[in-house]
Amino acid sequence: MQVRISVVWVRAWWLAALAVVFFCLGVVIWYTLAPEPSLGITTMARSVADRVIVIDPGHGGPDGGCSGASGLLEKEVVLDVANRLGELLRQFGAVVIMTRESDTDLSGLAPGVGTLRQRKNLDLAKRIELGNNSHADAFLSIHANAFPQQRYFGAQTFYNPRQVPDSQRLAVLLQEELVRLTGHTQRQASDRINQRILNGLNCPAVTVEIGFLTNPREEQLLSTPKYRQQVAWSIFVGLCRYFAQAPEPVA
Ligand SMILES: [Zn+2]
C-alpha cells in the first residue's frame, strides 16, 4: 500500500512538472510569435524615408564643450549619440548628413592655428552653411548641458520661436519622447535660448541638450552605451512622430 501511494505521488509530481514545462514552452512560443510591441514605431518609422536630416554633434577638436567630474567630455558623448541616431535613421531610409564624424571642429583651420574664439566663429558659420545648403527637412544640434550646481539634471530640447514655425512642433515631440523613454525628467521643450546656430538656420531646427554632465548620476548614465542608445532612440522616435504627422497647413 505504501509503495502504491508512492508511485501515485511520483506520477502526480511528474504530471505537474510536465504541465509546468508545457506552460513555460507556451509562454515562450507566445512571446516569439506575438506581434512585436515596436510594430507601431516600425510602421511610423517609414515616415523618415528620404527625409534629409542634418545631425550636428556640437563642439569637436580643441573645443571639448563641457565636462563632468569624471572627465567625460561633451564632444565625445554627443558624437557617439549622434552616430547612433544617424544609424537608426539610415536603417529606415533617411538621408543623414553629419556636420562632423570625428573629433574635429569645422573651422577649416589647421590644428593650433587661431584662437579658440576665432575657430568657434568659423566653426559655427560652417555648421549653419551646411544646414542651409543641404535643403534639410530637419536639423538637430546635439549637446550636453552643464551648470555650477550639481543638482540640475534632465535632457531638454530648445527651439527658436522666431525661426521656422515647425521647429516648435519638432522640439515638443522630441522632448516628449526624451521624457517618456529616459524616464527621469519632466522638463519641457523650451524657447529660452539665443543660440547663433538656431538663429541662422532656415529649416526646422532644434538643439537637444541630452543631459547635464555636471550631475553625477546623469554623467554616469551618459557614460554608458545603453543610455546613449536610449537617448538616440528617443530622438529617433520623436523624429518619426514629427514626420508621420501631417504638416501644419500653410497660413
Ligand atoms: Zn555644447
Residues whose N, C-alpha, C, O or C-beta is under 5 A from the ligand:
A	BS01	ZN	G58 G65 H143 A144
